[in-house]
Amino acid sequence: MKSPYVFLLLLAAACGGFGATARKPHTVALGPVRQVAYSQAGDPAGALPEEKLLRTRPLIVDGRVTEWTTGDAHDVTDRSFVVRRALKINDALPSDKNAGSHWVWQRGPWLLVDRATGHVTALKLPDYDPAASQVSWFRDYAAYCGVTATGKSLFAVVAQISQRKPVLAKKLGAWDPEHHPAPVCDLPEWQREPLRVSFHAAGRDAASYDVVGNSAVLVEDDGEDAEPATKP
């Protein structure tokens, strides 16, 4: 028969093991709106005509500002959401006397944020181009006008989070990076049943496509805690 002291030691070790694996809860929130100076010269790809101010919000993870964001967030699941990043870029020339004093704001990539783990990941949407792509979200799908790698064609694109290839890619027409309307496309419109999306490219007839529905491929990680933000 084992000594009661041995039993108590084993019990203490077991409790200690459970304590070691307990996950620290995280707090994730978007802070208040802050308007910053913004111009076409500072963001030639993403600025809208006559746009002078950009509405930004801090992404706060565990009380610390990890990113700046712009635009509305979209809940993908009950614990994950996407939001567009706002970048503050050093616009100083090497010849400028105060090289670190000239900053401009730009619209950046989309971020996937997990409220449970505090992880922030930059999404790589296929054929995404800030000059042409206004993203309309539905579930874990992103619909937008994209530009091919050759820079010569405008496509209707539907991407699904965590899928490398788009689930839909249809050519809308030729693309001229130097001369194009602004905005290039209005926000695509979603329909649930049947799953369908309509694209409205400037100067072209509306185009609608059925989307073959797939189960959500977003895997929300419950693994060990890591750094709360992953920079793109």
N, C-alpha and C positions, 0 to 999 in steps of 0.2 A: 504494500500500500504506500502510495506516495505521501510524503510529508506535506502538511498543510502549507508550509512555507514555500515549497516548490510550486504548489497550485497557485498561490498568491503571486509568485514571480511570473508564472506563465500568463496569468490573467492581466498583470500589469504590462507585460510585453505586448499582448494582443491589443490592449487599449491604446498603448503607445503607437502601435502600427496603424490603427484606424485614424488616430489623430494626425499622423504624418501624411496620410493620403487625403485628408479633408481639403477641399478646394476653397480658396478664398473667394467670397462673392465679389463681383465687379459692379461698378456703377457706370452706365453709359448714357450720355444725354447730349442734346444739341442746345447750345447756349443762345442768348439773345442776339437779334439781328444787328449787324454793324455794317453801315454803308461805307464803301471805300472808293476812292477816285479810280476811274477806269476809262480806257480810251482805245480806239482802234489801233493806234500806234503801239500801245503796250501789248495788245493781244490781237494781232492781225488775223488769226485763224478763227477766233471765237467771238469777238465783239460784234454786237448788233449795231445797225446804223444809228448814229446820234446817241449812242449809249455813253453816259458820263459817269454813272455810279453803278457799282456792283454790290448787291445785297449778299453779305456773307454771314455765316454762323460758325462759332467754334464747335468742334467735336470734342467733348470732354470725357475722358476715360479715367476713372478713379481719381477725379478731382484735378486732372492735368489736361491741358489743351494739347491734343495730339495732332490735329489737322484743322484746317479751315475749309468750310464747305459753302456751296452756293446752290440755290434752287430748293425744290421740295424733295423730301425723302419719301421713299416707297417701302412699305413693309412687305418683305418677301414671305416670311413666316412670322410666327408669334414671337420669335427671338432674334431674327435677322432682318436688317434693312439695308437698302442701298441709297447713296446720296452722292452728289457730284463734288469732287474736290476743287477747292480754289487755291491756286498756287501764287505765292509771292516770289517773283523772280528778280534777281539782281540784274538791272539793265544798264549798269555803269560800264563805260568803255575803259580799256586799260589806260588810256591817256587822261581820263578824268582825275582831277585832283583828289576828290573824296570818292574813292572807288566803291565804298560801301554805302553811299548815301542815296543812291538812285534805285528805287524799287518800283516794279509794276505788278499788277495783278492779272492773272490769266485763269480762264476756266480750264480745269484739269480733267483727269480720267474719273470714272465712277468708282466708288468705294463700296465694298461689302463689309458691313459691321455686324459683329456677333455680340449681342448684349450679354450673353451668359459668360463668355470667355474674355471679352474685351478686345478680341482680335480685329484688326482692320486690314483688309486686303484690297489692293488695287485690281479692278477687273480689266481684263484684256479682251474687249469686245471686237470681234472680227470686222475688218474693213471700216472701223470707226474713224471718223474724221471730224474734228471740232468745227470745221468750216461748213460741214453739210449735215452733221448728225444731231438731230434733236430726238432724244430717246423717250419713247412711251412705254411704260412698264405695265405688265400684267402677269400676275403670279411670279414665276422666275424667268419670264421671257422679256427681252428688250427688243422693241421694234424701232427702226430708224433708217434713214437714207445713208448708205455707206459709199465710200470711194475705194475702188480696187487698188491694189498695190502699184499698178502701172500708172495710176492717176488719170486714166482716160475715160473711165466709165462710172456712172452713178447707178447704184444698186439698191433695191428694196431688201433689207436684211432683217431677219428675226434671229436673235441669238438667245441661247439658254445658258444660264449660269452654270459653270463647271464643264460645259461642252466646248471643245476647241473649235469645231466647225459649226457654221450657222445651220439652223434647222430650216431656214429659207433664205435663198439668195436669187433674186430675179432682176435682170437688167432693166433699168428705167430709161436709159439714154446715155448720150455722150456727156463727158464732164470737162469743163474748161476751168482750170484752177485760177486763171487770171481774171476771167469775166464770168460771173455767175450771179443770179439773183440772191437777195438776202431778205428773208431766210430762204434757203434752198428748198426745204420741204416744211410743210406744216406738221404738227405732231400726228403720227399715225393714229388711227382709230381702231379699237379692239371690239370684237363681238364674241360672246361666250359660246353660244350654241347655234350653229356649229362654230368651232374655234376659227375665227377669221380676222384678218387685219387689212385695213385700207390705207394706202399711201397717197399723199397729195403733194407731188413735186411741182414746183412753180413752172407754169407754162406747159404743163402736161396734163392729160386726162387722169382722173383718179384710177388707181389700180388696186384691186382687192384679191387677196390670196387666202386659201384655206391652209391652216397649219395643222399638221398631224400632231395631235397632242401626245406628249410623253410625260411619264411620271417625273416629278421633280427630282433632279439629279444633284441638288444641293445637299451636301453632307455636312451637318453641323457637328464640329469636333468637340467631344467631351474629354479630350486628353489632358495631359499635364499643362499647367499654366506656362505661358511663354511671354515674351515681350508683347505688350498690348497693341502695338502698331507695327505693321510691316510697310515700309515705304516703297512706292513704286520705283 
